[in-house]
């Protein structure tokens, strides 16, 4: 994985919140933004006995996020995503220039 930095967390910690796990299992969530790298394209993780494969990992600014990206995160809109993130992280401000890692995934072929 020379093109990516070392992972900062384990892949099994990529999606942990129960509501978001449900969104992945229902096919409504296919992206997860994190401050660090949790896994690399091709790696597989499991949620409630179902397997998912990371398909892409890229660095992106928060300001590049669209409503479509927010829906891929499991939220109805970018405004809803931003509001929840700011409520979850007390004292955080939304910085369009902030860089995050976008982990994209899909169900893994069995």
Phi, psi and omega in degrees: 000052183296332184279351181241154175286172176299149178291149181255350180205172180273152182299327180292350177262006183296310180234113185233331182294134186305318180296322180285324174301314178300318179298321177295311183299329179273358179082011180269350181233122180229005178223151172217123176266136178219160176286339181232181180266124181256340180188173184239153178310136181098339179285153184242139173231165185235139174229118178048045176083358178253142184260143179227142182248133173290129182253339182204150174218122181214156177267134184211151175274144178305324181294346177277349183293139179246174174300321179298320177295319179298320177295322177294340175276353179098015181243155183288336183201167176296321179298318179295319178298309182300315181299317180293316179301317181291328175289323182290328185245085183306134178086351180283146171245153178279119181242108181304334182275350182297135179268137176227163174261126178262117176259118177254145183211166178210163176303139179274139176295135182279000000 
